[in-house]
């Protein structure tokens, strides 16, 4: 029987509003843009955003325990959450916090905050205590509005049934000592470490590691993972060498909500029985993908157009191509199964990258490989094949396709050049006709003789 215990998110729910418009001129009385044609886009914020991100990533029930005021903004937040997460309200007085970002395209111009800075909480419902005791894992999403300072909330957290991930806030309370993992960002960690008497200089790994060790001693928690934005995250248990998880490079994207995505993913991994290091590694990957998909502005995209289970794509593939085309560069693509990466693959990929300004590698999904190569293949899953290819310095992005040929994915990407290894020399490549539709060119590259996955498999059986 599957584990249906919930992931419980505890913290401060906010209402986020993006006011998105266009700007083509400055006001005559000040050097500020005039934003016109404004469209308002509402979404859950704070702990509510963490809860809907988690709900979109799991079939496990997600419960949000949060103070809710009695005003129109709270009603709009309830409507956004309906059908996505189960809401357990802590009665509260004070205005709902609303964060309004005025944006022009992908850039924020200004943020306007309203609502009471701290809510006054009523009695903690018995329902909240019950769901915390039954939790597979708990995520505390602290946004400094008083929830984590409540004695009743802290008592209920201490009795939680699953591991606790605590995402702290500068104005919030300290994590409970039973927390398995605390996830401050670099600035938050530096601030708390300085208060604890550790003022490590700089943002190098030695300084970040020293701060993480100090925070574990200061809070008395199990582990601290300091998130470092595009650099990934550092995980420390308080002694020994820390673990560093680099982030997948993402071009463009909106980092708003990345911390919530990281903490939600870590909590979900712990709920599934992962050890802390596995949870942090999974959280870094999830946060990179979240930013690459557009960040918090695309908070409900997974419900409409989430990836199929066997499709893996480097989150910035569209951004990579757009950047190259914006500068007048050449987009190169190549494809294949790439089941076992060998010197022949490496030579072809390096040569393909030399034909242009970025290289996108299109690889067959696991089902596609089975149809082409037989039931014993692939030897390596699509996710792992993509990870190996992404690690090569001359590969800019990887896309996995389900079909037997890459024709459909080529229609979407529309590369300028399609390159294949020299075993196709003299033949008209099947993809050539597809490339001609937009003026692209299919080419054959020199082939490193004597290397193939099939030959490797046969030799391994001798």
C-alpha positions, 0 to 999 in steps of 0.5 A, a space after each residue: 500500500 502506498 504511503 499517503 501521509 501528507 507533506 505539511 507546509 507551515 508558515 506565512 501565506 502571502 498574496 503576490 500580484 504581478 502588474 505586467 505592462 509595457 514601457 517606451 518612455 520616461 515621465 517628464 517630471 522624473 527619470 522613471 518609466 511610464 508603465 502602460 497596458 498593465 495586466 494584473 496576475 495574482 498568485 499564491 506567495 510565501 508559504 502558499 507558493 511553497 505549498 502549490 509548488 510541492 503539490 504540483 510535483 507530487 501525488 502525495 497530499 499537501 496541507 498548508 497550515 497558515 494564519 488567515 485574516 478576514 479580508 478580501 485579499 485573504 479570500 482571493 488567496 483562498 480561491 487560488 489555493 482551492 483544489 490544489 492544497 488542503 488549507 488548515 487555517 489558523 484564525 488571525 487578525 490583521 491585514 493580509 500581506 500583499 506584494 505587488 511587483 510592477 514589471 516590464 517584460 521580464 524586469 521588475 521596476 518596483 515592488 509595493 508591499 501592503 498589509 500588517 507586518 505581523 498577524 496576531 494569531 488565535 488558537 491553533 486548531 486541533 486539526 493542525 496538530 493532527 496533520 503535523 503528527 501524521 505528516 510524512 515530512 514538514 516544510 516550515 516556510 517562514 516569512 517573518 509574520 509571526 507564525 513560527 514565533 507562536 508557542 503553540 505552533 512550535 509545540 506542534 512542530 516539535 511533535 511532528 511525525 516526519 522530518 522537518 525542513 525549515 526555510 528561515 527568514 531574517 525576521 522569523 524565529 529560530 528553527 526548532 532543534 528537531 529540524 532535520 534541515 535548515 535552508 538559509 540563503 547566503 545573505 541570511 546565513 551570513 547575518 545569523 552567523 555574525 550574530 552567533 559570533 562567526 564573521 567569516 569573510 567573503 563568499 568562498 566555500 571556506 567562508 560559507 562552510 564555516 557559517 554553516 557549521 556555526 549555524 548548526 551549533 547555534 540552532 542545534 539542528 541536524 544539518 544546514 544547507 546554504 543556497 548559493 543561487 546559480 552556484 548551487 548549495 552547500 550542505 554541512 552536518 557540522 563536522 567533516 567536509 561539506 557537500 557542495 551541489 552545483 546548480 545546472 546552468 540556467 540562462 534567463 528565467 525568474 529567480 523569484 520563488 527559487 528558494 521556495 522551490 528548493 525547500 519544497 523539493 527537499 521536503 518531498 525527497 525526505 518524505 519519500 525516504 531520501 537521506 539529507 544529501 540526496 534531498 539537497 541534490 534533488 532540491 538543487 535540480 528542482 530549483 534550477 528547473 523551476 527558474 528555467 521554466 520562468 520561476 514564480 510567474 509560471 507557478 501553475 504551469 505544471 498543471 497545464 503543460 508539465 513534462 512527460 515522465 520520460 522527457 528530460 530537457 535542460 531547463 534553459 534550452 529555449 533561452 540558449 537558442 534565443 540568446 544565440 539568435 539574438 546575437 546573430 549566431 548559429 544554432 547547431 544540433 545533433 542527435 542519437 541514442 548516446 547510450 554509452 558515451 564513447 570517444 566516437 561520440 565525444 569527437 562528433 560532439 566537439 566537432 559539431 560545437 565547432 560549427 556554430 555558437 551553441 550545440 543542442 543534443 537531441 537524444 532518444 527517450 528510453 521507449 524510443 531506444 527500445 523500439 530502435 535497438 531492442 528490449 535490452 537497450 538502453 543500458 542507461 536511462 534517458 535522465 542519466 544520459 542527459 546528465 552525462 551529456 550536459 556535463 560536457 563543456 561543448 554541449 549547451 543543452 539536451 532535449 529528449 524526444 519520444 519519437 523514432 526520429 528527431 523530426 518533430 523536435 527539430 521542427 520546434 528547435 529549428 537549428 541552423 545546422 544538423 550534424 551527424 557522424 561520418 558513418 552517414 557520409 555520401 547519404 542524404 540524411 533523413 533529417 535534411 528535408 526537414 532542415 530545408 523547410 527553414 533554410 537549415 543545412 544537414 551535414 556529416 562530420 568525420 567519424 572516429 572509426 572503431 567506436 560504437 555502443 553496439 561494439 562495446 556491448 558485444 565486447 563486454 559479453 566476451 
